[in-house]
Amino acid sequence: MHSHLFRRTRAMHLYQAGVPLPTISEWLGHSNIEMTRFYAKVTEAMKKEAPHKLSDSDSSVFKDDVVFKYANDEDTIKRLCGLK
């Protein structure tokens, strides 16, 4: 065992709890985020949970019941796309 095992374990626990990598990087005293990426790896469970986080948010645009604001307004859609 070595001391870096504890740092890696702590980084993984923080990352799995949803703490952003830049925050973890700062807490660990890393000069760049790439070193933190060495410690904190994305797990399969995190990959499976990601889509649920997107759709569970109250302000999510990925919900099935959210209707596009300009769905029936062709003129506005053309303007937004730079076609008019």
PyMOL Python script that loads the backbone (N, CA, C, O; Angstrom):
from pymol import cmd

cmd.read_pdbstr("""\
ATOM      1  N   MET A   1       0.832  -1.178   0.000  1.00  0.00           N
ATOM      2  CA  MET A   1       0.000   0.000   0.000  1.00  0.00           C
ATOM      3  C   MET A   1       0.881   1.247   0.000  1.00  0.00           C
ATOM      4  O   MET A   1       1.993   1.257   0.529  1.00  0.00           O
ATOM      5  N   HIS A   2       0.350   2.272  -0.601  1.00  0.00           N
ATOM      6  CA  HIS A   2       1.065   3.536  -0.632  1.00  0.00           C
ATOM      7  C   HIS A   2       0.077   4.684  -0.426  1.00  0.00           C
ATOM      8  O   HIS A   2      -1.134   4.502  -0.557  1.00  0.00           O
ATOM      9  N   SER A   3       0.597   5.851  -0.107  1.00  0.00           N
ATOM     10  CA  SER A   3      -0.266   6.985   0.227  1.00  0.00           C
ATOM     11  C   SER A   3      -1.159   7.420  -0.931  1.00  0.00           C
ATOM     12  O   SER A   3      -2.239   7.966  -0.709  1.00  0.00           O
ATOM     13  N   HIS A   4      -0.718   7.183  -2.157  1.00  0.00           N
ATOM     14  CA  HIS A   4      -1.522   7.609  -3.295  1.00  0.00           C
ATOM     15  C   HIS A   4      -2.811   6.799  -3.430  1.00  0.00           C
ATOM     16  O   HIS A   4      -3.769   7.254  -4.055  1.00  0.00           O
ATOM     17  N   LEU A   5      -2.835   5.617  -2.852  1.00  0.00           N
ATOM     18  CA  LEU A   5      -4.063   4.822  -2.850  1.00  0.00           C
ATOM     19  C   LEU A   5      -5.171   5.570  -2.107  1.00  0.00           C
ATOM     20  O   LEU A   5      -6.325   5.558  -2.533  1.00  0.00           O
ATOM     21  N   PHE A   6      -4.820   6.218  -1.000  1.00  0.00           N
ATOM     22  CA  PHE A   6      -5.806   6.982  -0.238  1.00  0.00           C
ATOM     23  C   PHE A   6      -6.285   8.203  -1.024  1.00  0.00           C
ATOM     24  O   PHE A   6      -7.468   8.540  -1.002  1.00  0.00           O
ATOM     25  N   ARG A   7      -5.356   8.861  -1.716  1.00  0.00           N
ATOM     26  CA  ARG A   7      -5.724  10.022  -2.529  1.00  0.00           C
ATOM     27  C   ARG A   7      -6.649   9.602  -3.664  1.00  0.00           C
ATOM     28  O   ARG A   7      -7.626  10.288  -3.964  1.00  0.00           O
ATOM     29  N   ARG A   8      -6.339   8.482  -4.287  1.00  0.00           N
ATOM     30  CA  ARG A   8      -7.168   8.001  -5.395  1.00  0.00           C
ATOM     31  C   ARG A   8      -8.559   7.630  -4.892  1.00  0.00           C
ATOM     32  O   ARG A   8      -9.563   7.962  -5.523  1.00  0.00           O
ATOM     33  N   THR A   9      -8.613   6.943  -3.757  1.00  0.00           N
ATOM     34  CA  THR A   9      -9.900   6.538  -3.183  1.00  0.00           C
ATOM     35  C   THR A   9     -10.739   7.766  -2.840  1.00  0.00           C
ATOM     36  O   THR A   9     -11.938   7.801  -3.119  1.00  0.00           O
ATOM     37  N   ARG A  10     -10.115   8.763  -2.240  1.00  0.00           N
ATOM     38  CA  ARG A  10     -10.846   9.978  -1.881  1.00  0.00           C
ATOM     39  C   ARG A  10     -11.329  10.708  -3.131  1.00  0.00           C
ATOM     40  O   ARG A  10     -12.462  11.186  -3.181  1.00  0.00           O
ATOM     41  N   ALA A  11     -10.463  10.788  -4.139  1.00  0.00           N
ATOM     42  CA  ALA A  11     -10.854  11.437  -5.393  1.00  0.00           C
ATOM     43  C   ALA A  11     -12.037  10.715  -6.018  1.00  0.00           C
ATOM     44  O   ALA A  11     -12.964  11.362  -6.504  1.00  0.00           O
ATOM     45  N   MET A  12     -12.024   9.394  -6.017  1.00  0.00           N
ATOM     46  CA  MET A  12     -13.131   8.622  -6.596  1.00  0.00           C
ATOM     47  C   MET A  12     -14.419   8.830  -5.813  1.00  0.00           C
ATOM     48  O   MET A  12     -15.488   8.972  -6.405  1.00  0.00           O
ATOM     49  N   HIS A  13     -14.326   8.848  -4.493  1.00  0.00           N
ATOM     50  CA  HIS A  13     -15.529   9.058  -3.684  1.00  0.00           C
ATOM     51  C   HIS A  13     -16.129  10.436  -3.954  1.00  0.00           C
ATOM     52  O   HIS A  13     -17.346  10.575  -4.076  1.00  0.00           O
ATOM     53  N   LEU A  14     -15.281  11.440  -4.045  1.00  0.00           N
ATOM     54  CA  LEU A  14     -15.767  12.787  -4.340  1.00  0.00           C
ATOM     55  C   LEU A  14     -16.396  12.850  -5.728  1.00  0.00           C
ATOM     56  O   LEU A  14     -17.465  13.434  -5.910  1.00  0.00           O
ATOM     57  N   TYR A  15     -15.725  12.245  -6.701  1.00  0.00           N
ATOM     58  CA  TYR A  15     -16.211  12.270  -8.085  1.00  0.00           C
ATOM     59  C   TYR A  15     -17.541  11.534  -8.210  1.00  0.00           C
ATOM     60  O   TYR A  15     -18.455  12.013  -8.882  1.00  0.00           O
ATOM     61  N   GLN A  16     -17.653  10.385  -7.573  1.00  0.00           N
ATOM     62  CA  GLN A  16     -18.897   9.619  -7.611  1.00  0.00           C
ATOM     63  C   GLN A  16     -20.030  10.348  -6.893  1.00  0.00           C
ATOM     64  O   GLN A  16     -21.203  10.130  -7.195  1.00  0.00           O
ATOM     65  N   ALA A  17     -19.681  11.206  -5.953  1.00  0.00           N
ATOM     66  CA  ALA A  17     -20.692  11.981  -5.230  1.00  0.00           C
ATOM     67  C   ALA A  17     -21.138  13.202  -6.023  1.00  0.00           C
ATOM     68  O   ALA A  17     -22.036  13.929  -5.596  1.00  0.00           O
ATOM     69  N   GLY A  18     -20.510  13.430  -7.182  1.00  0.00           N
ATOM     70  CA  GLY A  18     -20.926  14.525  -8.039  1.00  0.00           C
ATOM     71  C   GLY A  18     -20.098  15.792  -7.916  1.00  0.00           C
ATOM     72  O   GLY A  18     -20.464  16.826  -8.474  1.00  0.00           O
ATOM     73  N   VAL A  19     -18.984  15.727  -7.190  1.00  0.00           N
ATOM     74  CA  VAL A  19     -18.116  16.906  -7.071  1.00  0.00           C
ATOM     75  C   VAL A  19     -17.393  17.088  -8.406  1.00  0.00           C
ATOM     76  O   VAL A  19     -16.815  16.130  -8.920  1.00  0.00           O
ATOM     77  N   PRO A  20     -17.412  18.289  -8.976  1.00  0.00           N
ATOM     78  CA  PRO A  20     -16.764  18.524 -10.270  1.00  0.00           C
ATOM     79  C   PRO A  20     -15.241  18.303 -10.198  1.00  0.00           C
ATOM     80  O   PRO A  20     -14.607  18.580  -9.180  1.00  0.00           O
ATOM     81  N   LEU A  21     -14.679  17.803 -11.295  1.00  0.00           N
ATOM     82  CA  LEU A  21     -13.243  17.539 -11.345  1.00  0.00           C
ATOM     83  C   LEU A  21     -12.377  18.759 -11.006  1.00  0.00           C
ATOM     84  O   LEU A  21     -11.382  18.600 -10.299  1.00  0.00           O
ATOM     85  N   PRO A  22     -12.708  19.976 -11.479  1.00  0.00           N
ATOM     86  CA  PRO A  22     -11.862  21.118 -11.107  1.00  0.00           C
ATOM     87  C   PRO A  22     -11.800  21.337  -9.589  1.00  0.00           C
ATOM     88  O   PRO A  22     -10.763  21.738  -9.061  1.00  0.00           O
ATOM     89  N   THR A  23     -12.892  21.076  -8.903  1.00  0.00           N
ATOM     90  CA  THR A  23     -12.914  21.225  -7.447  1.00  0.00           C
ATOM     91  C   THR A  23     -12.039  20.171  -6.787  1.00  0.00           C
ATOM     92  O   THR A  23     -11.264  20.477  -5.881  1.00  0.00           O
ATOM     93  N   ILE A  24     -12.163  18.932  -7.244  1.00  0.00           N
ATOM     94  CA  ILE A  24     -11.338  17.843  -6.710  1.00  0.00           C
ATOM     95  C   ILE A  24      -9.866  18.144  -6.967  1.00  0.00           C
ATOM     96  O   ILE A  24      -9.021  17.946  -6.094  1.00  0.00           O
ATOM     97  N   SER A  25      -9.569  18.618  -8.161  1.00  0.00           N
ATOM     98  CA  SER A  25      -8.198  18.938  -8.529  1.00  0.00           C
ATOM     99  C   SER A  25      -7.604  19.978  -7.584  1.00  0.00           C
ATOM    100  O   SER A  25      -6.456  19.860  -7.155  1.00  0.00           O
ATOM    101  N   GLU A  26      -8.395  20.987  -7.270  1.00  0.00           N
ATOM    102  CA  GLU A  26      -7.926  22.042  -6.362  1.00  0.00           C
ATOM    103  C   GLU A  26      -7.714  21.491  -4.961  1.00  0.00           C
ATOM    104  O   GLU A  26      -6.713  21.795  -4.314  1.00  0.00           O
ATOM    105  N   TRP A  27      -8.658  20.680  -4.494  1.00  0.00           N
ATOM    106  CA  TRP A  27      -8.534  20.105  -3.153  1.00  0.00           C
ATOM    107  C   TRP A  27      -7.297  19.224  -3.030  1.00  0.00           C
ATOM    108  O   TRP A  27      -6.646  19.203  -1.985  1.00  0.00           O
ATOM    109  N   LEU A  28      -6.973  18.493  -4.103  1.00  0.00           N
ATOM    110  CA  LEU A  28      -5.813  17.605  -4.066  1.00  0.00           C
ATOM    111  C   LEU A  28      -4.506  18.354  -4.318  1.00  0.00           C
ATOM    112  O   LEU A  28      -3.423  17.789  -4.169  1.00  0.00           O
ATOM    113  N   GLY A  29      -4.610  19.618  -4.695  1.00  0.00           N
ATOM    114  CA  GLY A  29      -3.420  20.419  -4.918  1.00  0.00           C
ATOM    115  C   GLY A  29      -2.738  20.158  -6.246  1.00  0.00           C
ATOM    116  O   GLY A  29      -1.536  20.384  -6.381  1.00  0.00           O
ATOM    117  N   HIS A  30      -3.486  19.686  -7.225  1.00  0.00           N
ATOM    118  CA  HIS A  30      -2.905  19.412  -8.539  1.00  0.00           C
ATOM    119  C   HIS A  30      -2.753  20.703  -9.338  1.00  0.00           C
ATOM    120  O   HIS A  30      -3.596  21.597  -9.262  1.00  0.00           O
ATOM    121  N   SER A  31      -1.688  20.784 -10.090  1.00  0.00           N
ATOM    122  CA  SER A  31      -1.450  21.986 -10.903  1.00  0.00           C
ATOM    123  C   SER A  31      -2.275  21.965 -12.183  1.00  0.00           C
ATOM    124  O   SER A  31      -2.522  23.014 -12.778  1.00  0.00           O
ATOM    125  N   ASN A  32      -2.703  20.783 -12.611  1.00  0.00           N
ATOM    126  CA  ASN A  32      -3.591  20.701 -13.773  1.00  0.00           C
ATOM    127  C   ASN A  32      -4.597  19.574 -13.574  1.00  0.00           C
ATOM    128  O   ASN A  32      -4.371  18.648 -12.794  1.00  0.00           O
ATOM    129  N   ILE A  33      -5.690  19.670 -14.281  1.00  0.00           N
ATOM    130  CA  ILE A  33      -6.800  18.723 -14.108  1.00  0.00           C
ATOM    131  C   ILE A  33      -6.468  17.327 -14.651  1.00  0.00           C
ATOM    132  O   ILE A  33      -7.099  16.346 -14.259  1.00  0.00           O
ATOM    133  N   GLU A  34      -5.492  17.237 -15.540  1.00  0.00           N
ATOM    134  CA  GLU A  34      -5.121  15.934 -16.102  1.00  0.00           C
ATOM    135  C   GLU A  34      -4.610  14.985 -15.018  1.00  0.00           C
ATOM    136  O   GLU A  34      -4.848  13.779 -15.087  1.00  0.00           O
ATOM    137  N   MET A  35      -3.920  15.515 -14.035  1.00  0.00           N
ATOM    138  CA  MET A  35      -3.451  14.669 -12.929  1.00  0.00           C
ATOM    139  C   MET A  35      -4.646  14.139 -12.149  1.00  0.00           C
ATOM    140  O   MET A  35      -4.636  12.990 -11.708  1.00  0.00           O
ATOM    141  N   THR A  36      -5.667  14.955 -11.975  1.00  0.00           N
ATOM    142  CA  THR A  36      -6.867  14.526 -11.264  1.00  0.00           C
ATOM    143  C   THR A  36      -7.584  13.437 -12.050  1.00  0.00           C
ATOM    144  O   THR A  36      -8.130  12.502 -11.465  1.00  0.00           O
ATOM    145  N   ARG A  37      -7.583  13.557 -13.369  1.00  0.00           N
ATOM    146  CA  ARG A  37      -8.207  12.521 -14.207  1.00  0.00           C
ATOM    147  C   ARG A  37      -7.533  11.171 -14.014  1.00  0.00           C
ATOM    148  O   ARG A  37      -8.161  10.128 -14.193  1.00  0.00           O
ATOM    149  N   PHE A  38      -6.261  11.190 -13.650  1.00  0.00           N
ATOM    150  CA  PHE A  38      -5.530   9.949 -13.380  1.00  0.00           C
ATOM    151  C   PHE A  38      -6.134   9.241 -12.166  1.00  0.00           C
ATOM    152  O   PHE A  38      -6.235   8.014 -12.143  1.00  0.00           O
ATOM    153  N   TYR A  39      -6.533  10.019 -11.162  1.00  0.00           N
ATOM    154  CA  TYR A  39      -7.100   9.461  -9.935  1.00  0.00           C
ATOM    155  C   TYR A  39      -8.585   9.136 -10.076  1.00  0.00           C
ATOM    156  O   TYR A  39      -9.035   8.075  -9.645  1.00  0.00           O
ATOM    157  N   ALA A  40      -9.338  10.045 -10.673  1.00  0.00           N
ATOM    158  CA  ALA A  40     -10.796   9.922 -10.723  1.00  0.00           C
ATOM    159  C   ALA A  40     -11.237   9.455 -12.107  1.00  0.00           C
ATOM    160  O   ALA A  40     -11.189  10.210 -13.078  1.00  0.00           O
ATOM    161  N   LYS A  41     -11.658   8.224 -12.177  1.00  0.00           N
ATOM    162  CA  LYS A  41     -12.110   7.640 -13.445  1.00  0.00           C
ATOM    163  C   LYS A  41     -13.628   7.493 -13.437  1.00  0.00           C
ATOM    164  O   LYS A  41     -14.233   7.279 -12.386  1.00  0.00           O
ATOM    165  N   VAL A  42     -14.226   7.608 -14.592  1.00  0.00           N
ATOM    166  CA  VAL A  42     -15.671   7.412 -14.722  1.00  0.00           C
ATOM    167  C   VAL A  42     -15.966   5.920 -14.620  1.00  0.00           C
ATOM    168  O   VAL A  42     -15.337   5.102 -15.289  1.00  0.00           O
ATOM    169  N   THR A  43     -16.924   5.585 -13.778  1.00  0.00           N
ATOM    170  CA  THR A  43     -17.302   4.187 -13.605  1.00  0.00           C
ATOM    171  C   THR A  43     -18.518   3.857 -14.480  1.00  0.00           C
ATOM    172  O   THR A  43     -19.186   4.755 -14.993  1.00  0.00           O
ATOM    173  N   GLU A  44     -18.788   2.589 -14.639  1.00  0.00           N
ATOM    174  CA  GLU A  44     -19.959   2.160 -15.407  1.00  0.00           C
ATOM    175  C   GLU A  44     -21.241   2.662 -14.749  1.00  0.00           C
ATOM    176  O   GLU A  44     -22.184   3.050 -15.438  1.00  0.00           O
ATOM    177  N   ALA A  45     -21.275   2.654 -13.433  1.00  0.00           N
ATOM    178  CA  ALA A  45     -22.462   3.137 -12.717  1.00  0.00           C
ATOM    179  C   ALA A  45     -22.702   4.625 -13.001  1.00  0.00           C
ATOM    180  O   ALA A  45     -23.846   5.054 -13.153  1.00  0.00           O
ATOM    181  N   MET A  46     -21.624   5.405 -13.071  1.00  0.00           N
ATOM    182  CA  MET A  46     -21.756   6.832 -13.375  1.00  0.00           C
ATOM    183  C   MET A  46     -22.282   7.031 -14.794  1.00  0.00           C
ATOM    184  O   MET A  46     -23.090   7.927 -15.036  1.00  0.00           O
ATOM    185  N   LYS A  47     -21.830   6.205 -15.728  1.00  0.00           N
ATOM    186  CA  LYS A  47     -22.299   6.292 -17.113  1.00  0.00           C
ATOM    187  C   LYS A  47     -23.783   5.967 -17.200  1.00  0.00           C
ATOM    188  O   LYS A  47     -24.521   6.613 -17.943  1.00  0.00           O
ATOM    189  N   LYS A  48     -24.221   4.967 -16.441  1.00  0.00           N
ATOM    190  CA  LYS A  48     -25.628   4.575 -16.465  1.00  0.00           C
ATOM    191  C   LYS A  48     -26.517   5.629 -15.816  1.00  0.00           C
ATOM    192  O   LYS A  48     -27.669   5.797 -16.217  1.00  0.00           O
ATOM    193  N   GLU A  49     -25.996   6.339 -14.821  1.00  0.00           N
ATOM    194  CA  GLU A  49     -26.776   7.336 -14.092  1.00  0.00           C
ATOM    195  C   GLU A  49     -26.887   8.667 -14.838  1.00  0.00           C
ATOM    196  O   GLU A  49     -27.835   9.419 -14.615  1.00  0.00           O
ATOM    197  N   ALA A  50     -25.937   8.964 -15.712  1.00  0.00           N
ATOM    198  CA  ALA A  50     -25.884  10.261 -16.393  1.00  0.00           C
ATOM    199  C   ALA A  50     -27.181  10.617 -17.132  1.00  0.00           C
ATOM    200  O   ALA A  50     -27.673  11.732 -16.957  1.00  0.00           O
ATOM    201  N   PRO A  51     -27.757   9.728 -17.946  1.00  0.00           N
ATOM    202  CA  PRO A  51     -29.002  10.097 -18.641  1.00  0.00           C
ATOM    203  C   PRO A  51     -30.152  10.403 -17.685  1.00  0.00           C
ATOM    204  O   PRO A  51     -30.999  11.246 -17.980  1.00  0.00           O
ATOM    205  N   HIS A  52     -30.181   9.723 -16.543  1.00  0.00           N
ATOM    206  CA  HIS A  52     -31.248   9.970 -15.562  1.00  0.00           C
ATOM    207  C   HIS A  52     -31.108  11.355 -14.947  1.00  0.00           C
ATOM    208  O   HIS A  52     -32.105  12.018 -14.666  1.00  0.00           O
ATOM    209  N   LYS A  53     -29.867  11.790 -14.739  1.00  0.00           N
ATOM    210  CA  LYS A  53     -29.643  13.128 -14.187  1.00  0.00           C
ATOM    211  C   LYS A  53     -30.140  14.189 -15.158  1.00  0.00           C
ATOM    212  O   LYS A  53     -30.665  15.221 -14.739  1.00  0.00           O
ATOM    213  N   LEU A  54     -29.979  13.941 -16.447  1.00  0.00           N
ATOM    214  CA  LEU A  54     -30.441  14.901 -17.446  1.00  0.00           C
ATOM    215  C   LEU A  54     -31.956  15.014 -17.443  1.00  0.00           C
ATOM    216  O   LEU A  54     -32.497  16.119 -17.493  1.00  0.00           O
ATOM    217  N   SER A  55     -32.641  13.887 -17.385  1.00  0.00           N
ATOM    218  CA  SER A  55     -34.097  13.912 -17.499  1.00  0.00           C
ATOM    219  C   SER A  55     -34.793  14.204 -16.174  1.00  0.00           C
ATOM    220  O   SER A  55     -35.959  14.599 -16.175  1.00  0.00           O
ATOM    221  N   ASP A  56     -34.111  14.021 -15.047  1.00  0.00           N
ATOM    222  CA  ASP A  56     -34.735  14.247 -13.749  1.00  0.00           C
ATOM    223  C   ASP A  56     -34.760  15.715 -13.338  1.00  0.00           C
ATOM    224  O   ASP A  56     -35.533  16.095 -12.459  1.00  0.00           O
ATOM    225  N   SER A  57     -33.944  16.526 -13.947  1.00  0.00           N
ATOM    226  CA  SER A  57     -33.886  17.943 -13.599  1.00  0.00           C
ATOM    227  C   SER A  57     -35.187  18.635 -13.985  1.00  0.00           C
ATOM    228  O   SER A  57     -35.763  18.347 -15.034  1.00  0.00           O
ATOM    229  N   ASP A  58     -35.644  19.546 -13.138  1.00  0.00           N
ATOM    230  CA  ASP A  58     -36.888  20.274 -13.416  1.00  0.00           C
ATOM    231  C   ASP A  58     -36.781  21.129 -14.667  1.00  0.00           C
ATOM    232  O   ASP A  58     -37.773  21.331 -15.366  1.00  0.00           O
ATOM    233  N   SER A  59     -35.596  21.631 -14.955  1.00  0.00           N
ATOM    234  CA  SER A  59     -35.413  22.514 -16.108  1.00  0.00           C
ATOM    235  C   SER A  59     -34.858  21.787 -17.331  1.00  0.00           C
ATOM    236  O   SER A  59     -34.429  22.429 -18.290  1.00  0.00           O
ATOM    237  N   SER A  60     -34.863  20.472 -17.307  1.00  0.00           N
ATOM    238  CA  SER A  60     -34.283  19.691 -18.394  1.00  0.00           C
ATOM    239  C   SER A  60     -35.068  19.840 -19.697  1.00  0.00           C
ATOM    240  O   SER A  60     -36.298  19.866 -19.689  1.00  0.00           O
ATOM    241  N   VAL A  61     -34.357  19.938 -20.796  1.00  0.00           N
ATOM    242  CA  VAL A  61     -34.990  19.966 -22.112  1.00  0.00           C
ATOM    243  C   VAL A  61     -35.091  18.556 -22.689  1.00  0.00           C
ATOM    244  O   VAL A  61     -35.553  18.383 -23.817  1.00  0.00           O
ATOM    245  N   PHE A  62     -34.671  17.560 -21.938  1.00  0.00           N
ATOM    246  CA  PHE A  62     -34.683  16.184 -22.402  1.00  0.00           C
ATOM    247  C   PHE A  62     -35.905  15.408 -21.942  1.00  0.00           C
ATOM    248  O   PHE A  62     -35.989  14.200 -22.159  1.00  0.00           O
ATOM    249  N   LYS A  63     -36.847  16.082 -21.315  1.00  0.00           N
ATOM    250  CA  LYS A  63     -38.062  15.408 -20.873  1.00  0.00           C
ATOM    251  C   LYS A  63     -38.990  15.188 -22.060  1.00  0.00           C
ATOM    252  O   LYS A  63     -39.010  15.975 -23.007  1.00  0.00           O
ATOM    253  N   ASP A  64     -39.748  14.114 -21.993  1.00  0.00           N
ATOM    254  CA  ASP A  64     -40.658  13.772 -23.086  1.00  0.00           C
ATOM    255  C   ASP A  64     -41.839  14.741 -23.185  1.00  0.00           C
ATOM    256  O   ASP A  64     -42.382  14.951 -24.270  1.00  0.00           O
ATOM    257  N   ASP A  65     -42.228  15.320 -22.071  1.00  0.00           N
ATOM    258  CA  ASP A  65     -43.419  16.172 -22.078  1.00  0.00           C
ATOM    259  C   ASP A  65     -43.112  17.641 -22.387  1.00  0.00           C
ATOM    260  O   ASP A  65     -44.022  18.470 -22.383  1.00  0.00           O
ATOM    261  N   VAL A  66     -41.845  17.976 -22.655  1.00  0.00           N
ATOM    262  CA  VAL A  66     -41.482  19.355 -22.968  1.00  0.00           C
ATOM    263  C   VAL A  66     -41.672  19.589 -24.466  1.00  0.00           C
ATOM    264  O   VAL A  66     -41.113  18.875 -25.298  1.00  0.00           O
ATOM    265  N   VAL A  67     -42.462  20.590 -24.786  1.00  0.00           N
ATOM    266  CA  VAL A  67     -42.737  20.913 -26.180  1.00  0.00           C
ATOM    267  C   VAL A  67     -41.825  22.051 -26.603  1.00  0.00           C
ATOM    268  O   VAL A  67     -41.668  23.035 -25.879  1.00  0.00           O
ATOM    269  N   PHE A  68     -41.226  21.914 -27.779  1.00  0.00           N
ATOM    270  CA  PHE A  68     -40.364  22.962 -28.310  1.00  0.00           C
ATOM    271  C   PHE A  68     -41.185  24.231 -28.478  1.00  0.00           C
ATOM    272  O   PHE A  68     -42.249  24.215 -29.096  1.00  0.00           O
ATOM    273  N   LYS A  69     -40.690  25.316 -27.931  1.00  0.00           N
ATOM    274  CA  LYS A  69     -41.419  26.579 -27.880  1.00  0.00           C
ATOM    275  C   LYS A  69     -41.879  27.051 -29.256  1.00  0.00           C
ATOM    276  O   LYS A  69     -42.969  27.610 -29.374  1.00  0.00           O
ATOM    277  N   TYR A  70     -41.083  26.841 -30.291  1.00  0.00           N
ATOM    278  CA  TYR A  70     -41.392  27.337 -31.633  1.00  0.00           C
ATOM    279  C   TYR A  70     -41.768  26.205 -32.594  1.00  0.00           C
ATOM    280  O   TYR A  70     -41.601  26.341 -33.806  1.00  0.00           O
ATOM    281  N   ALA A  71     -42.269  25.104 -32.067  1.00  0.00           N
ATOM    282  CA  ALA A  71     -42.565  23.933 -32.891  1.00  0.00           C
ATOM    283  C   ALA A  71     -43.497  24.243 -34.064  1.00  0.00           C
ATOM    284  O   ALA A  71     -43.327  23.678 -35.145  1.00  0.00           O
ATOM    285  N   ASN A  72     -44.459  25.112 -33.878  1.00  0.00           N
ATOM    286  CA  ASN A  72     -45.422  25.413 -34.935  1.00  0.00           C
ATOM    287  C   ASN A  72     -45.242  26.806 -35.527  1.00  0.00           C
ATOM    288  O   ASN A  72     -46.153  27.340 -36.159  1.00  0.00           O
ATOM    289  N   ASP A  73     -44.079  27.385 -35.322  1.00  0.00           N
ATOM    290  CA  ASP A  73     -43.810  28.742 -35.806  1.00  0.00           C
ATOM    291  C   ASP A  73     -42.663  28.694 -36.825  1.00  0.00           C
ATOM    292  O   ASP A  73     -41.506  28.947 -36.489  1.00  0.00           O
ATOM    293  N   GLU A  74     -43.008  28.364 -38.067  1.00  0.00           N
ATOM    294  CA  GLU A  74     -42.002  28.158 -39.112  1.00  0.00           C
ATOM    295  C   GLU A  74     -41.175  29.408 -39.393  1.00  0.00           C
ATOM    296  O   GLU A  74     -39.976  29.305 -39.652  1.00  0.00           O
ATOM    297  N   ASP A  75     -41.796  30.592 -39.345  1.00  0.00           N
ATOM    298  CA  ASP A  75     -41.056  31.841 -39.583  1.00  0.00           C
ATOM    299  C   ASP A  75     -39.962  32.040 -38.536  1.00  0.00           C
ATOM    300  O   ASP A  75     -38.836  32.397 -38.882  1.00  0.00           O
ATOM    301  N   THR A  76     -40.278  31.816 -37.267  1.00  0.00           N
ATOM    302  CA  THR A  76     -39.288  31.979 -36.207  1.00  0.00           C
ATOM    303  C   THR A  76     -38.180  30.949 -36.345  1.00  0.00           C
ATOM    304  O   THR A  76     -37.011  31.281 -36.148  1.00  0.00           O
ATOM    305  N   ILE A  77     -38.511  29.723 -36.674  1.00  0.00           N
ATOM    306  CA  ILE A  77     -37.508  28.672 -36.858  1.00  0.00           C
ATOM    307  C   ILE A  77     -36.537  29.051 -37.975  1.00  0.00           C
ATOM    308  O   ILE A  77     -35.327  28.871 -37.838  1.00  0.00           O
ATOM    309  N   LYS A  78     -37.072  29.578 -39.085  1.00  0.00           N
ATOM    310  CA  LYS A  78     -36.208  30.009 -40.201  1.00  0.00           C
ATOM    311  C   LYS A  78     -35.296  31.149 -39.763  1.00  0.00           C
ATOM    312  O   LYS A  78     -34.122  31.177 -40.134  1.00  0.00           O
ATOM    313  N   ARG A  79     -35.817  32.084 -38.983  1.00  0.00           N
ATOM    314  CA  ARG A  79     -34.993  33.198 -38.489  1.00  0.00           C
ATOM    315  C   ARG A  79     -33.891  32.683 -37.563  1.00  0.00           C
ATOM    316  O   ARG A  79     -32.743  33.117 -37.654  1.00  0.00           O
ATOM    317  N   LEU A  80     -34.240  31.777 -36.695  1.00  0.00           N
ATOM    318  CA  LEU A  80     -33.265  31.227 -35.756  1.00  0.00           C
ATOM    319  C   LEU A  80     -32.162  30.451 -36.482  1.00  0.00           C
ATOM    320  O   LEU A  80     -31.022  30.404 -36.021  1.00  0.00           O
ATOM    321  N   CYS A  81     -32.503  29.857 -37.590  1.00  0.00           N
ATOM    322  CA  CYS A  81     -31.522  29.103 -38.376  1.00  0.00           C
ATOM    323  C   CYS A  81     -30.789  29.974 -39.391  1.00  0.00           C
ATOM    324  O   CYS A  81     -29.939  29.488 -40.137  1.00  0.00           O
ATOM    325  N   GLY A  82     -31.119  31.247 -39.415  1.00  0.00           N
ATOM    326  CA  GLY A  82     -30.465  32.158 -40.352  1.00  0.00           C
ATOM    327  C   GLY A  82     -30.942  32.007 -41.778  1.00  0.00           C
ATOM    328  O   GLY A  82     -30.238  32.385 -42.714  1.00  0.00           O
ATOM    329  N   LEU A  83     -32.115  31.467 -41.950  1.00  0.00           N
ATOM    330  CA  LEU A  83     -32.662  31.242 -43.297  1.00  0.00           C
ATOM    331  C   LEU A  83     -33.602  32.348 -43.733  1.00  0.00           C
ATOM    332  O   LEU A  83     -34.123  32.315 -44.848  1.00  0.00           O
ATOM    333  N   LYS A  84     -33.820  33.305 -42.891  1.00  0.00           N
ATOM    334  CA  LYS A  84     -34.764  34.375 -43.249  1.00  0.00           C
ATOM    335  C   LYS A  84     -34.225  35.701 -42.839  1.00  0.00           C
ATOM    336  O   LYS A  84     -34.874  36.725 -43.054  1.00  0.00           O
TER     337      LYS A  84
END
""", "prot")
cmd.dss("prot")
cmd.show_as("cartoon", "prot")
cmd.util.cbc("prot")
cmd.orient("prot")
